[in-house]
Amino acid sequence: MLQLTAPAGQLRRALTEPLLPVAALALLAVAAAALDATVLCWAAVGALAGFALSGSV
């Protein structure tokens, strides 16, 4: 079968996929809120907002 992208391209695409960091930050925000860790929760929410505003998403 014809491979359309090189292995390096597939690796780069996998490493730049925004789903994993967004999911990790969202879980961190929810866990921090559940533990009543206000500062950590707002830090995770701020990281999510910064990630979204950077054009990475």
Secondary structure as the mmCIF struct_conf table of DSSP 4:
data_model
#
loop_
_struct_conf.conf_type_id
_struct_conf.id
_struct_conf.beg_label_comp_id
_struct_conf.beg_label_asym_id
_struct_conf.beg_label_seq_id
_struct_conf.end_label_comp_id
_struct_conf.end_label_asym_id
_struct_conf.end_label_seq_id
BEND BEND1 THR A 5 THR A 5
HELX_RH_AL_P HELX_RH_AL_P1 PRO A 7 LEU A 15
TURN_TY1_P TURN_TY1_P1 THR A 16 THR A 16
TURN_TY1_P TURN_TY1_P2 PRO A 18 PRO A 18
HELX_RH_AL_P HELX_RH_AL_P2 LEU A 19 ALA A 34
TURN_TY1_P TURN_TY1_P3 LEU A 35 ASP A 36
HELX_RH_AL_P HELX_RH_AL_P3 THR A 38 LEU A 53
TURN_TY1_P TURN_TY1_P4 SER A 54 GLY A 55
#
